[in-house]
Amino acid sequence: MTNSKTSLSVEEKKSAQNQQRPHSLERAPRVSTGIAGLDEILYGGLIEKRAYLLRGGPGCGKTTLGLHFLTEGIAREERCLFITMGEPETELRANAEALGFNLDQVRFLDLSPNAAFFTEMQTYDIFSPAEVEREPVTQQILDQIGELKPQRVFLDAMTQFRYLATDAFQFRKQVLSFLRFLVEQGATVVFTSEGTIAVPDDDLQFMSDGVMHLHFSPEGRSVSVSKFRGSDFRSGDHAIRLTDAGMLVFPRLSPEAHNRKFVKETIASGVPELDELLHGGLERGTITILTGPTGVGKTTLGLQFMKEAAGRGERSVVYTFEEMQETLMQRCESVNIPVRSMVERGTLSVVQIEPLHFTPDEFARMVRTEVEHHRASIVMIDSIAGYSVSLRGSNVSTQLHALCKYLQNMGTAVILVNEVQSIAGELQVSDLAISYLADNIVFLRYLELKGEIRKVIGVLKKRLSNFERTLREIEMTRYGIKVGRPMTNLQGILTGRISFIKDANREE
């Protein structure tokens, strides 16, 4: 049996198997790679009795992926063979054990050169080394395959056979014949290459049934698939993390592949005047941007909706990219939002995101776990700028778009906290071009009245219902959020040129 750290949970397997894919492809028997995220990219796993090329430079995780592939086979009581032509068996077993893999039931065929090869310094006067070495290597493989009849084979690395061939044509014939032999014996094969600029592995890509690429760049590790005969797959680069328990793959989020039935009901804030302003509150499955300058109360306002949801027994999660978790808790306690007790009861999760520690794909997986496994009804990202700066990788705004659309499809209310740089002056919704995402835009801003700094709240957009067109004063007090009556005696708040209306119905 595999170590519990590397085995897949039932939920992860179902998630990998249940992604949308063409109906005809579901009939092809699949072989799990042992990595839930990679199976999801391949729409269920590899197609059995075919040969797949695994490419990547040194340290990209090719051997680790092979260990997952083989131990998954052992967990399913399949016969597995590891053919190594570079690293010796003893080192492979030691490294696998350090990662928690149990290879007791995996058969090894060690074709790596040992120390005796150097000390004996064999020379070949009549025949070339390739011609002399090829026959015993081939015979060892035939003997092992014939005896074990493996159902899974991992070969590291196929490019070593190039040195047993007299020319490129001979190498191509040998590899094609070898792969066909393994597949006809009933094996699903994953083999690696050590391609370089001087000696490329293009020929192996043509010969394989599928090609997976492992990448290692300053932005992080990733995997992509460029070829997969007989099946569709999820294109693009998908994040990888190598841990002390093996490899984790985080597929790029595809919103259209996820959907959940839900009722488009309104989520109230619990503050009557605020709900009046919003004509009832925020709707499930909508995206709300809370925008305003620093310190105006955006995060507190978002947590007010979560407080009310907790009273109904619903779970919410806030991802904070800028504020320390403990600071957030203390600040909320001072305005009568019991964040700490909500966390203790399990109705709220506060997750502090370390800068440059996660990729957008990894973050999306965290959010998916909250939504799909813990049924989070409200997700708040605090803030959009923190998300953009803190997550590694390119096209972060595109990833945020995909994440929000996924949450919409799942019926989750999304709250995006957006901080604008200007304290006063003309109203600016966002310093980033993300307002198109919003179903609702709620703004908070400062104003000065009679020498006193005060705060106001208003609504610019609400897609699913009407809303109050006036502004209201808002205060964060020790008793909670207090929202005043509509301010009908002021004008010019949006432009920053505030003035009193002489014919106002009431005095401010």
TAFENPE-V85993 format. One record per residue. N is the residue number from 1. RES is the residue in one letter. PHI is phi in whole degrees, 0 to 359 (999 if undefined). BURIAL is # if it has 9 or more other C-alpha atoms within 8 Angstrom, else .. Layout:
n = {N,N}
res = {RES,RES}
phi = {PHI,PHI}
burial = {BURIAL,BURIAL}
This chain:
n = {1,2,3,4,5,6,7,8,9,10,11,12,13,14,15,16,17,18,19,20,21,22,23,24,25,26,27,28,29,30,31,32,33,34,35,36,37,38,39,40,41,42,43,44,45,46,47,48,49,50,51,52,53,54,55,56,57,58,59,60,61,62,63,64,65,66,67,68,69,70,71,72,73,74,75,76,77,78,79,80,81,82,83,84,85,86,87,88,89,90,91,92,93,94,95,96,97,98,99,100,101,102,103,104,105,106,107,108,109,110,111,112,113,114,115,116,117,118,119,120,121,122,123,124,125,126,127,128,129,130,131,132,133,134,135,136,137,138,139,140,141,142,143,144,145,146,147,148,149,150,151,152,153,154,155,156,157,158,159,160,161,162,163,164,165,166,167,168,169,170,171,172,173,174,175,176,177,178,179,180,181,182,183,184,185,186,187,188,189,190,191,192,193,194,195,196,197,198,199,200,201,202,203,204,205,206,207,208,209,210,211,212,213,214,215,216,217,218,219,220,221,222,223,224,225,226,227,228,229,230,231,232,233,234,235,236,237,238,239,240,241,242,243,244,245,246,247,248,249,250,251,252,253,254,255,256,257,258,259,260,261,262,263,264,265,266,267,268,269,270,271,272,273,274,275,276,277,278,279,280,281,282,283,284,285,286,287,288,289,290,291,292,293,294,295,296,297,298,299,300,301,302,303,304,305,306,307,308,309,310,311,312,313,314,315,316,317,318,319,320,321,322,323,324,325,326,327,328,329,330,331,332,333,334,335,336,337,338,339,340,341,342,343,344,345,346,347,348,349,350,351,352,353,354,355,356,357,358,359,360,361,362,363,364,365,366,367,368,369,370,371,372,373,374,375,376,377,378,379,380,381,382,383,384,385,386,387,388,389,390,391,392,393,394,395,396,397,398,399,400,401,402,403,404,405,406,407,408,409,410,411,412,413,414,415,416,417,418,419,420,421,422,423,424,425,426,427,428,429,430,431,432,433,434,435,436,437,438,439,440,441,442,443,444,445,446,447,448,449,450,451,452,453,454,455,456,457,458,459,460,461,462,463,464,465,466,467,468,469,470,471,472,473,474,475,476,477,478,479,480,481,482,483,484,485,486,487,488,489,490,491,492,493,494,495,496,497,498,499,500,501,502,503,504,505,506,507,508}
res = {M,T,N,S,K,T,S,L,S,V,E,E,K,K,S,A,Q,N,Q,Q,R,P,H,S,L,E,R,A,P,R,V,S,T,G,I,A,G,L,D,E,I,L,Y,G,G,L,I,E,K,R,A,Y,L,L,R,G,G,P,G,C,G,K,T,T,L,G,L,H,F,L,T,E,G,I,A,R,E,E,R,C,L,F,I,T,M,G,E,P,E,T,E,L,R,A,N,A,E,A,L,G,F,N,L,D,Q,V,R,F,L,D,L,S,P,N,A,A,F,F,T,E,M,Q,T,Y,D,I,F,S,P,A,E,V,E,R,E,P,V,T,Q,Q,I,L,D,Q,I,G,E,L,K,P,Q,R,V,F,L,D,A,M,T,Q,F,R,Y,L,A,T,D,A,F,Q,F,R,K,Q,V,L,S,F,L,R,F,L,V,E,Q,G,A,T,V,V,F,T,S,E,G,T,I,A,V,P,D,D,D,L,Q,F,M,S,D,G,V,M,H,L,H,F,S,P,E,G,R,S,V,S,V,S,K,F,R,G,S,D,F,R,S,G,D,H,A,I,R,L,T,D,A,G,M,L,V,F,P,R,L,S,P,E,A,H,N,R,K,F,V,K,E,T,I,A,S,G,V,P,E,L,D,E,L,L,H,G,G,L,E,R,G,T,I,T,I,L,T,G,P,T,G,V,G,K,T,T,L,G,L,Q,F,M,K,E,A,A,G,R,G,E,R,S,V,V,Y,T,F,E,E,M,Q,E,T,L,M,Q,R,C,E,S,V,N,I,P,V,R,S,M,V,E,R,G,T,L,S,V,V,Q,I,E,P,L,H,F,T,P,D,E,F,A,R,M,V,R,T,E,V,E,H,H,R,A,S,I,V,M,I,D,S,I,A,G,Y,S,V,S,L,R,G,S,N,V,S,T,Q,L,H,A,L,C,K,Y,L,Q,N,M,G,T,A,V,I,L,V,N,E,V,Q,S,I,A,G,E,L,Q,V,S,D,L,A,I,S,Y,L,A,D,N,I,V,F,L,R,Y,L,E,L,K,G,E,I,R,K,V,I,G,V,L,K,K,R,L,S,N,F,E,R,T,L,R,E,I,E,M,T,R,Y,G,I,K,V,G,R,P,M,T,N,L,Q,G,I,L,T,G,R,I,S,F,I,K,D,A,N,R,E,E}
phi = {999,281,296,298,289,256,281,270,284,299,297,294,293,296,297,290,279,264,289,294,203,305,301,296,283,293,281,290,301,250,238,293,281,89,237,303,296,290,300,295,297,269,56,121,125,287,277,294,60,222,244,234,266,245,254,159,284,299,80,278,107,298,294,299,297,298,294,299,301,286,291,296,297,297,298,263,60,258,274,234,229,249,258,246,242,232,277,292,302,300,291,298,294,294,295,296,296,296,268,91,274,257,255,301,264,268,276,249,240,268,252,285,292,258,295,296,299,286,289,281,49,293,239,234,276,259,260,287,305,300,292,285,282,298,296,295,296,301,294,298,294,299,297,292,295,295,283,273,50,291,263,226,229,242,242,228,230,296,296,295,293,299,277,260,251,282,203,296,296,296,298,298,297,295,293,301,295,294,297,297,298,297,294,293,278,95,262,263,244,239,229,257,228,238,290,228,297,288,233,290,246,303,296,292,296,291,280,275,275,199,229,244,245,256,243,223,228,302,281,131,269,205,228,219,241,249,206,202,298,82,202,275,203,273,282,95,271,238,293,233,227,267,241,284,240,115,253,244,241,242,299,298,291,243,303,292,276,231,201,212,288,206,267,282,269,269,258,280,269,87,254,307,293,291,293,296,301,265,53,118,135,257,267,295,75,243,251,243,257,261,239,162,287,297,77,275,113,295,296,300,297,297,290,296,295,290,299,294,295,297,296,267,85,271,255,230,218,239,256,256,260,235,263,294,301,294,297,299,296,296,296,291,299,287,243,65,246,283,301,298,290,296,296,296,279,86,268,212,237,250,245,271,263,286,299,59,264,240,267,303,294,294,296,299,295,299,294,301,298,296,283,275,259,249,58,296,264,228,236,242,251,236,225,296,296,297,300,294,276,277,267,284,120,256,55,296,296,296,293,295,302,297,297,294,293,299,297,300,297,271,78,267,280,253,240,253,271,236,258,261,282,283,278,229,93,296,294,234,292,204,280,247,275,236,295,297,291,280,274,228,233,244,244,235,205,271,214,248,231,55,77,239,278,230,238,230,229,207,241,260,207,208,286,263,202,284,207,285,275,269,258,227,283,230,228,255,249,290,264,123,280,241,243,272,283,303,268,260,255,234,217,85,294,292,271,89,257,278,213,275,267,297,267,298,283,214,274,278}
burial = {.,#,#,.,.,#,#,#,.,.,.,#,#,.,#,#,#,.,#,.,.,.,.,.,#,.,.,.,.,#,#,#,#,#,#,#,#,#,#,#,#,#,#,#,#,#,#,#,#,#,#,#,#,#,#,#,#,.,.,#,#,#,.,#,#,#,#,#,#,#,#,#,#,#,#,.,.,#,#,#,#,#,#,#,#,#,.,#,#,.,.,#,#,.,.,#,#,.,#,#,#,#,#,.,.,#,.,#,#,#,#,#,.,.,.,.,#,.,.,.,.,.,.,.,.,.,.,.,#,#,#,#,#,#,.,.,#,.,.,.,#,.,.,#,#,.,.,.,#,#,#,#,#,#,#,#,#,#,#,.,#,#,.,#,#,#,.,.,.,#,#,#,.,#,#,#,.,.,#,.,.,#,#,.,.,#,#,#,#,#,#,#,#,#,#,.,.,.,.,.,#,.,.,.,#,.,.,#,#,#,#,#,#,#,#,#,.,.,.,#,#,#,#,#,#,#,.,#,.,.,.,#,#,.,.,.,.,#,#,#,.,#,.,.,#,#,#,#,#,#,#,#,#,.,#,.,.,#,.,.,.,.,.,.,.,#,#,#,#,.,#,.,#,#,#,#,#,#,#,#,#,#,#,#,#,#,#,#,#,#,#,#,#,#,.,#,#,#,.,.,#,#,#,#,#,#,#,#,#,#,.,.,.,#,#,#,#,#,#,#,#,.,.,.,#,.,.,#,#,.,.,#,#,#,#,#,#,#,#,.,.,#,#,.,.,.,#,#,#,#,#,#,#,.,#,#,#,#,#,#,#,#,#,#,#,.,.,#,#,#,#,.,.,.,.,#,#,#,#,#,#,#,#,#,.,#,#,#,#,#,#,#,#,.,.,#,.,.,#,#,#,#,#,#,#,#,#,#,#,#,#,#,#,#,#,#,#,#,#,#,.,.,#,#,#,.,.,.,#,#,.,.,.,.,#,.,.,#,#,#,#,#,#,#,#,#,#,.,.,.,.,.,.,#,#,#,#,#,#,.,.,#,.,.,.,.,#,#,.,#,#,#,#,#,.,#,#,.,.,#,#,#,#,.,.,.,#,#,#,#,#,#,#,.,#,#,#,#,.,.,.,.,.,.,.,.,.,.}
